[in-house]
Amino acid sequence: MLAHTLNCGKQIRAVRRWETLVLLIVYIFLIALSWRRWLSPIADSGRELDLPRRILGGELLYRDIHYLYPPFAPYFKALLFRFFGADLAVLQWSGVIATLLVVLLIQAIARRLLGRREAMLAAVAVIVFCLFRPNGSMISPYAYAALYGVVFSLGAVVATLRFVETGRRTDILVAGLLTGLALITKQEFALAAMFAAALALLKVWPRNPFRHAALDGAAFLMPLLMIAVPVYAWFFYQVGWTTMVEDCHIFFTHLPEPMVIYNRRRTGLDRPLLSLLQMAGGGVVLALIATILLSIANPQLWRRKIIWAVLGGGMVAILVIRTIVGTEWDGSPLRFMPILLILVLIRSRGRDLLLLSIAGYSLAILARVALRVPSGGAFGSYFLPGSLVILVWLLLDQFPTWAEHRGLISRQSHLRRLVFGLLVTTLLVTSVINLVRYRKIYSFWVETPHGGFYAPAATGPVLAEAIDFIRRSSPPGAPLVVLPEGSELPFLTDRHYPLRHQILIPGLMSASDEMEAIATIDRLKVPYIMVVNRPMREFGFTAFGEDYYQRLGQMIEERYRLSRVCGADGDQLARIGDRRFFIRIYERRAELSVP
């Protein structure tokens, strides 16, 4: 009997090793084919690269460098630079490790709801739809704070699920510890982890004595507070409440109007009726997919008028929605996920604590994109992993069970195989499309002193020309200003970016901030200022120096001369907002450069 038990244990471990091996093969395959094609230049990347190097040089976050997120990510990256050198590859390897942790944590979460093969499929879905997207890879993310935040929050969810299964207080303590780390990394991920833990604790407490319930709650809160309170208190003491809260908006308060506009667009609240229409469209797409799968599993259904009515009505609804909404909706069924998650929470009614916690986390994190859930990309990938697990569970587990109970099919197994095949095909096709786009879009190699990368064909030659100009025209360590963003150029060329604001989002700088930036440029006699064709339309403005921050733009026109235009065929009349990417290089006038 003992020998049989040990043999079964070995077989289970072998299966688990096989599943993990498949995941690793898929992950490594996609890493290899997208190698060094992860950086999206200009947009946000400069802050992520240059900020930790400035911290390493002695500058203080928030006071000397404006930053919108909690402090963990910049200081962790500065630590990596201290040990491994200030190089692009260092951060991207940290992204590789972090995304691999995301995959393993999602597999652990999915195993609570699904079988081994199905859980592996859910993890592969996260790899394909979240980790490797040509319009925004998580390996070189728009914000490492988001990447590290999702790792901590998913780790907290796994620990919460283990607490639900075992009742061990150590597990809920680990959940609190990881939630505390998420709280000093990116707050929305901590709030989602808190929501998942709160649901689990509230449902577990009635079956425990009050004393045990209080100890469980304290075990979660104590490590969370012991991490978050000292960190925030130290920065408040060093920097001040006004700088942290009103200037850096660390708690999403006192936001300038352009950032309010941006967040409304992200959540879908800018045009809520159109967002709700897109959400309904996602539900229609899911209904059509389910109807077709049912009819294939049971060909007798094709004879029913209701099937044709659903298919016809669904197609008409999609055409109407697409006509009204336009190209803003890509037809993704993921837009319907908030409704599905609410239905899952209502139906579970606390009977399945594991499902309750997973669905609760997934719904809470989608609050950031409440009415306009994306299909991945630079911003959306961080909010989707939990939802993808729930979606795979609904399609592979709940949908066949419901269909059999309703008498629509005679056997669940046939429908499950169809759904599984559809998901596998979708993942394969999406992977091929993504990889082709990676190789096609990111095709221009850019070599720099601090790491090489493949850049998009539209921007790569311009960046290479600008980098070559910097290296020939100024010595290492010289001040270099790139506006409105693009401080990866100083980082990659070993120059110094001197301004407090690394991204000049409209409305983020006050009038005094703008004057301070002008004074810094004058005091350092910055030899070159680069202005990048980076329109800020998502914030309600287009051209730097014309539509916003006119004083800074006027100063450049008065005290600098246009020396060169990289890209746009050197056209000096090219305007910010044109389709052609270019970088204007302004040289300080000779009479102003003399000490």
C-alpha positions in Angstrom: 0.0 0.0 0.0 2.8 2.4 0.9 4.7 1.5 -2.2 1.6 2.2 -4.3 1.1 5.6 -2.6 4.7 6.6 -3.2 4.4 5.5 -6.8 1.3 7.6 -7.3 3.1 10.6 -5.7 6.0 10.2 -8.1 3.6 10.1 -11.0 1.8 13.2 -9.9 5.1 15.1 -9.5 6.2 13.8 -12.9 3.0 15.2 -14.5 3.4 18.5 -12.7 7.0 18.6 -13.9 5.8 17.9 -17.4 3.3 20.7 -17.3 5.9 23.2 -16.0 8.3 22.0 -18.7 5.8 22.7 -21.4 5.2 26.2 -20.0 8.9 26.8 -19.9 9.4 25.6 -23.5 6.6 27.9 -24.7 8.0 30.8 -22.7 11.6 30.3 -23.9 10.5 29.9 -27.5 8.7 33.2 -27.4 11.6 34.8 -25.6 14.0 33.6 -28.3 11.9 34.7 -31.2 11.2 38.2 -29.8 14.8 38.6 -28.4 15.6 42.2 -27.6 12.5 43.4 -29.4 10.7 44.4 -26.1 11.6 48.1 -25.7 9.0 50.6 -27.0 11.2 53.7 -27.3 10.3 57.2 -26.2 6.9 56.6 -24.5 7.6 56.0 -20.8 10.8 54.0 -21.3 13.1 56.9 -20.5 11.7 57.2 -17.0 12.1 53.5 -16.4 15.7 53.5 -17.6 17.2 56.8 -16.4 15.4 57.3 -13.1 17.2 54.5 -11.2 20.5 55.7 -12.4 19.8 59.1 -11.0 18.8 57.6 -7.7 22.1 55.7 -7.7 23.8 59.1 -8.3 22.4 60.4 -5.0 19.2 62.1 -6.1 16.1 61.6 -3.9 12.9 60.4 -5.4 9.9 62.8 -5.4 12.1 65.8 -4.2 14.7 65.7 -6.9 12.9 63.5 -9.4 9.2 63.7 -10.0 7.5 60.3 -9.9 3.8 59.3 -9.8 4.1 55.8 -8.3 5.3 54.4 -4.9 9.0 54.0 -4.4 9.8 50.3 -4.5 10.5 49.9 -8.3 12.9 52.8 -8.8 15.0 51.8 -5.7 14.9 48.1 -6.6 16.2 48.9 -10.1 18.8 51.2 -8.7 20.0 48.3 -6.5 20.2 46.1 -9.7 22.3 48.8 -11.4 24.6 49.0 -8.4 25.3 45.2 -8.5 25.1 44.5 -12.2 25.8 47.9 -13.9 23.5 50.5 -15.5 22.6 48.6 -18.6 19.3 48.0 -20.5 19.9 44.3 -20.4 19.9 44.3 -16.5 16.4 45.7 -16.4 15.2 43.4 -19.2 16.5 40.3 -17.4 14.7 41.4 -14.3 11.6 41.6 -16.6 12.3 38.0 -17.8 12.4 36.7 -14.2 9.4 38.7 -13.1 7.3 37.5 -16.1 8.3 33.9 -15.5 7.1 34.3 -11.9 3.8 35.6 -13.3 3.4 32.5 -15.4 4.2 30.1 -12.5 1.8 32.0 -10.1 -1.0 31.9 -12.7 -0.5 28.2 -13.1 -0.8 27.8 -9.3 -4.0 29.9 -9.3 -5.5 28.1 -12.2 -4.8 24.7 -10.6 -7.3 25.6 -7.9 -10.1 25.7 -10.5 -9.0 23.5 -13.4 -7.4 20.2 -14.2 -3.7 20.0 -15.0 -3.9 20.4 -18.8 -6.5 23.1 -18.5 -4.5 25.1 -16.0 -1.5 24.8 -18.2 -3.6 26.2 -21.1 -4.7 29.2 -18.9 -1.1 29.9 -18.1 -0.2 29.7 -21.8 -3.0 32.2 -22.5 -1.4 34.6 -20.1 2.0 34.2 -21.9 0.4 34.9 -25.3 -2.1 37.6 -24.5 -0.2 39.4 -21.7 3.5 38.8 -21.7 4.4 39.0 -25.4 2.5 41.7 -27.3 4.2 43.7 -29.9 2.4 46.8 -28.8 3.7 46.4 -25.3 5.8 43.6 -23.8 5.8 43.0 -20.1 9.5 42.2 -20.2 10.3 45.9 -20.9 7.1 47.4 -19.5 5.7 50.9 -19.6 6.2 50.9 -15.8 8.3 48.3 -13.9 6.1 49.3 -10.9 3.2 47.6 -12.7 5.2 44.4 -13.5 6.5 44.1 -9.9 3.1 45.0 -8.6 1.4 42.2 -10.5 4.0 39.7 -9.2 3.4 40.7 -5.6 -0.4 40.7 -5.9 -0.6 37.4 -7.6 1.8 35.9 -5.0 -0.6 37.3 -2.3 -3.5 35.7 -4.0 -1.7 32.3 -4.1 -0.9 32.6 -0.4 -4.5 33.5 0.3 -5.7 30.5 -1.6 -3.3 28.3 0.4 -4.8 29.8 3.6 -8.3 28.9 2.5 -7.2 25.3 1.8 -5.1 24.7 4.9 -6.2 27.3 7.4 -2.5 27.9 8.3 -1.9 31.4 9.7 1.5 31.4 8.1 -0.1 31.6 4.6 -2.3 34.6 5.4 0.8 36.2 6.9 2.7 35.7 3.7 -0.3 37.2 1.8 -0.1 40.3 4.0 3.6 40.5 3.5 3.3 40.4 -0.3 0.3 42.8 -0.3 2.5 45.2 1.7 5.2 45.0 -1.0 2.5 45.6 -3.6 1.3 48.7 -1.7 4.8 50.3 -1.9 5.0 49.3 -5.6 1.7 50.2 -7.3 -1.4 50.7 -5.2 -4.1 49.2 -7.4 -2.5 45.8 -7.3 -2.3 46.0 -3.5 -6.0 46.9 -3.3 -7.0 44.0 -5.5 -5.0 41.6 -3.3 -6.6 43.1 -0.2 -10.0 42.5 -1.7 -9.3 38.9 -2.4 -7.9 38.3 1.1 -10.9 40.2 2.7 -13.4 38.0 0.9 -11.5 34.8 2.1 -11.3 36.1 5.7 -14.9 37.2 5.9 -16.1 33.8 4.7 -13.7 31.8 6.8 -14.4 33.7 10.1 -17.9 32.4 10.8 -16.6 28.9 11.2 -13.8 29.9 13.5 -13.9 31.2 17.1 -13.6 35.0 17.3 -10.1 34.8 18.8 -8.8 32.8 15.9 -10.6 35.1 13.4 -9.0 38.1 15.0 -5.6 36.5 14.9 -6.0 35.6 11.2 -6.9 39.3 10.4 -4.0 40.5 12.4 -1.6 38.1 10.7 -2.6 39.7 7.3 -2.6 43.3 8.4 0.6 43.3 10.6 3.2 42.6 7.9 1.3 44.8 5.5 1.5 47.8 7.8 5.0 47.0 9.0 6.2 47.4 5.4 4.0 50.2 4.1 3.8 52.6 7.0 7.6 53.0 7.6 8.3 53.4 3.9 5.7 56.1 3.3 6.5 57.8 6.7 10.2 58.1 5.8 9.4 59.7 2.4 6.8 62.0 4.0 9.4 63.1 6.5 12.2 63.6 3.9 10.1 65.2 1.1 7.0 66.6 2.7 3.2 66.0 2.4 2.7 68.7 -0.2 5.3 67.3 -2.6 4.1 63.7 -2.2 0.4 64.2 -2.3 -0.3 67.4 -4.2 2.7 67.4 -6.6 3.4 63.7 -7.2 -0.2 62.7 -6.7 0.9 59.5 -4.9 -2.7 58.8 -3.7 -4.3 59.8 -7.0 -5.4 63.1 -5.6 -5.1 66.7 -6.9 -4.8 65.3 -10.4 -4.5 68.0 -13.2 -7.2 68.0 -15.8 -5.1 66.3 -18.6 -4.5 63.3 -16.3 -8.2 63.2 -15.4 -9.0 63.1 -19.1 -6.4 60.3 -19.6 -7.8 58.2 -16.7 -11.4 58.6 -18.0 -10.3 57.3 -21.4 -8.6 54.3 -19.8 -11.6 53.4 -17.7 -14.1 54.1 -20.4 -15.9 56.8 -18.4 -15.1 59.5 -21.0 -18.0 58.1 -23.1 -19.7 55.6 -20.8 -22.6 54.8 -23.1 -20.3 53.8 -26.0 -18.2 51.9 -23.5 -21.2 50.0 -22.3 -22.1 49.3 -25.9 -18.7 47.8 -26.5 -19.1 45.7 -23.3 -22.4 44.4 -24.7 -20.6 43.6 -27.9 -18.1 41.5 -26.1 -21.1 39.6 -24.5 -22.6 39.1 -28.0 -19.3 37.7 -29.3 -19.1 35.2 -26.5 -22.8 34.2 -27.0 -22.0 33.6 -30.7 -19.0 31.5 -30.0 -20.9 29.4 -27.4 -23.8 28.9 -29.9 -21.5 27.7 -32.7 -19.7 25.3 -30.3 -22.9 23.9 -29.1 -24.2 23.4 -32.6 -21.0 21.6 -33.6 -21.1 19.4 -30.5 -24.8 18.5 -31.2 -25.6 18.9 -35.0 -29.3 18.4 -34.1 -29.3 21.9 -32.8 -28.9 23.3 -36.3 -32.6 22.3 -36.9 -33.8 24.6 -34.2 -35.0 28.1 -35.2 -33.7 29.6 -32.0 -30.1 28.8 -33.0 -30.4 30.6 -36.3 -32.2 33.5 -34.5 -29.3 33.8 -32.0 -26.7 33.7 -34.8 -28.6 36.2 -37.0 -29.5 38.5 -34.2 -25.9 38.4 -32.9 -24.4 39.3 -36.2 -26.8 42.2 -36.7 -26.0 43.4 -33.1 -22.3 43.3 -33.8 -22.7 45.2 -37.1 -24.8 47.8 -35.4 -22.3 48.2 -32.5 -19.3 48.4 -34.8 -21.1 51.0 -36.9 -21.9 53.2 -33.9 -18.6 52.7 -32.0 -16.2 52.5 -35.0 -12.6 51.2 -34.7 -12.4 51.8 -30.9 -13.8 48.2 -30.4 -11.7 45.4 -31.7 -14.4 42.8 -31.2 -12.7 41.4 -28.1 -15.0 39.4 -25.8 -12.8 40.4 -22.9 -14.7 43.7 -22.8 -17.5 41.6 -21.2 -15.3 40.3 -18.4 -16.5 42.6 -15.6 -20.1 41.4 -16.1 -18.9 37.8 -16.1 -16.9 38.2 -12.9 -19.8 39.9 -11.2 -22.0 36.9 -12.2 -19.4 34.5 -10.9 -19.2 36.3 -7.6 -23.0 36.3 -7.2 -23.3 32.6 -8.2 -20.5 31.4 -5.9 -22.2 33.0 -2.8 -19.2 32.1 -0.8 -19.7 28.4 -1.3 -16.4 28.1 -3.1 -13.9 30.3 -1.3 -11.2 29.6 -3.8 -13.3 30.8 -6.7 -14.5 33.7 -4.6 -11.0 35.0 -4.0 -9.8 34.5 -7.6 -12.9 36.2 -9.1 -12.7 38.9 -6.4 -9.1 39.7 -7.3 -9.8 39.7 -11.0 -12.8 42.0 -10.7 -11.0 44.4 -8.4 -8.0 44.8 -10.6 -10.2 45.4 -13.6 -11.6 48.5 -11.8 -8.6 50.4 -13.4 -10.2 49.7 -16.8 -13.8 49.2 -15.6 -15.8 49.8 -18.8 -13.1 49.4 -21.4 -11.2 46.2 -20.7 -8.4 45.9 -23.3 -7.1 42.7 -24.9 -3.6 43.2 -23.6 -0.9 45.6 -24.8 1.3 48.1 -23.0 -1.2 49.0 -20.4 -3.9 46.3 -20.3 -1.8 43.2 -19.9 -1.2 43.7 -16.2 -5.0 43.6 -15.4 -5.9 40.4 -17.4 -4.1 37.4 -15.9 -6.8 36.5 -13.3 -9.6 37.2 -15.8 -8.1 34.8 -18.4 -8.0 32.1 -15.7 -11.7 32.7 -15.0 -12.6 32.8 -18.7 -10.8 29.5 -19.4 -12.6 28.0 -16.4 -16.0 29.2 -17.6 -15.4 27.8 -21.1 -13.9 24.5 -20.2 -15.7 23.6 -17.0 -18.9 25.6 -16.5 -20.1 25.9 -20.1 -20.1 22.1 -20.8 -21.7 21.3 -17.4 -24.5 23.9 -18.1 -25.1 22.6 -21.6 -25.5 19.0 -20.4 -27.8 20.1 -17.6 -30.0 22.0 -20.1 -30.1 18.9 -22.4 -28.3 20.7 -25.2 -25.6 18.0 -25.4 -25.5 14.4 -24.3 -21.8 14.3 -23.3 -19.7 17.0 -21.8 -16.4 15.5 -23.0 -17.1 16.2 -26.7 -17.9 19.9 -26.0 -14.9 20.2 -23.8 -12.6 18.8 -26.5 -14.1 21.4 -29.0 -13.5 24.3 -26.6 -10.0 23.0 -25.8 -9.2 22.8 -29.5 -10.6 26.3 -30.1 -8.5 27.8 -27.3 -5.4 26.0 -28.5 -5.9 27.1 -32.1 -6.5 30.7 -30.9 -3.3 30.7 -28.9 -1.3 29.2 -31.8 -2.7 31.7 -34.3 -2.2 34.7 -32.0 1.4 33.5 -31.2 2.3 33.3 -34.9 0.7 36.8 -35.5 2.5 38.3 -32.6 5.9 36.8 -33.6 5.5 37.9 -37.2 4.7 41.4 -36.0 7.7 41.4 -33.6 10.1 40.5 -36.4 8.5 42.9 -38.9 8.0 45.9 -36.6 11.1 45.7 -34.5 13.7 45.3 -37.3 16.3 48.1 -36.8 19.2 47.3 -34.5 20.4 50.2 -32.3 23.7 49.8 -30.5 24.5 52.1 -27.5 27.0 52.1 -24.7 24.4 51.0 -22.3 22.8 48.2 -24.3 21.5 47.4 -27.7 18.0 46.7 -28.9 15.8 46.3 -31.9 13.7 49.4 -32.5 10.7 49.9 -34.8 11.6 50.5 -38.4 9.9 53.8 -38.2 11.8 55.2 -35.3 15.0 53.1 -35.1 17.1 55.0 -37.8 16.0 58.4 -36.2 17.1 57.2 -32.7 20.4 55.8 -34.1 21.1 59.2 -35.8 20.3 61.1 -32.6 22.4 58.8 -30.5 25.4 59.1 -32.9 25.0 62.9 -32.8 25.0 63.0 -29.0 28.1 60.8 -28.8 30.0 63.0 -31.3 28.9 66.4 -30.0 29.2 66.2 -26.2 31.3 64.4 -23.7 30.0 61.6 -21.3 28.3 63.1 -18.3 27.3 66.3 -20.1 23.8 67.6 -19.5 21.2 66.7 -22.1 17.5 67.6 -22.1 15.0 65.6 -24.2 11.4 66.9 -24.3 8.6 66.2 -23.8 9.9 62.7 -23.1 12.7 60.4 -24.2 15.2 60.5 -21.4 16.4 57.0 -22.4 18.6 59.0 -24.9 20.7 60.5 -22.0 20.7 57.1 -20.3 21.8 55.1 -23.4 24.5 57.6 -24.3 25.8 58.1 -20.7 24.7 61.8 -20.5 22.9 63.5 -17.6 19.3 64.5 -17.7 19.0 67.4 -15.2 15.3 68.3 -15.0 13.1 67.1 -12.2 10.3 66.1 -14.5 11.4 63.3 -16.9 8.0 63.1 -18.7 6.4 66.5 -19.4 2.8 65.4 -19.4 0.5 68.4 -20.0 -0.6 69.9 -16.7 1.9 67.9 -14.6 4.3 70.9 -14.3 3.0 74.0 -12.5 4.1 77.5 -13.7 6.8 77.5 -11.0 8.0 74.1 -12.1 8.3 75.4 -15.6 10.3 78.4 -14.5 12.5 76.1 -12.4 13.2 73.9 -15.5 14.2 77.0 -17.5 16.5 78.2 -14.6 18.1 74.7 -14.5 18.8 74.7 -18.2 20.3 78.2 -18.0 22.3 77.4 -14.9 23.9 74.3 -16.5 24.1 76.0 -19.9 22.8 72.8 -21.4 24.4 72.6 -24.8 21.7 70.6 -26.6 18.0 70.2 -26.2 16.1 67.6 -28.2 12.4 67.9 -29.0 10.8 64.6 -30.0 7.7 64.3 -32.2 5.7 62.9 -29.3 2.1 64.2 -29.5 0.2 64.0 -26.2 -3.2 63.5 -27.6 -4.2 61.1 -24.9 -3.9 64.0 -22.5 -6.0 66.4 -24.7 -3.0 68.2 -26.2 -0.6 67.7 -29.2 2.5 69.8 -29.5 5.0 70.6 -26.8 5.9 74.3 -26.6 2.8 75.3 -28.7 -0.2 73.7 -27.0 1.3 73.4 -23.6 4.4 74.6 -21.7 4.7 77.6 -24.0 7.2 79.4 -21.8 9.6 76.5 -22.0 9.1 76.3 -25.8 9.6 80.1 -26.1 12.8 79.9 -24.1 14.1 77.2 -26.5 13.3 79.4 -29.5 15.0 82.4 -28.0 18.2 80.9 -26.5 18.8 78.0 -28.9 19.0 77.5 -32.6 17.7 74.6 -34.6 20.8 72.7 -35.5 19.5 69.5 -37.0 16.4 67.4 -37.6 16.8 63.7 -37.3 14.2 61.9 -39.5 11.5 63.4 -41.6 14.2 63.8 -44.3 15.7 66.7 -42.3 12.6 68.8 -42.9 12.9 71.7 -40.5 9.2 72.6 -41.0 8.0 69.2 -39.8 5.5 69.8 -37.0 4.8 67.7 -33.8 1.8 65.5 -34.6 3.0 64.6 -38.1 3.0 60.9 -39.0 6.7 61.0 -39.6 8.8 60.4 -36.5 11.6 63.0 -36.0 13.8 64.6 -33.4 14.7 68.3 -33.5 18.1 69.1 -32.1 18.5 72.6 -30.7 22.0 74.0 -30.0 22.5 76.7 -27.4 23.4 80.0 -29.1 27.2 80.7 -28.9 26.9 84.0 -27.1 24.9 82.3 -24.3 27.3 79.4 -23.9 30.2 81.6 -22.9 30.8 81.4 -19.1 
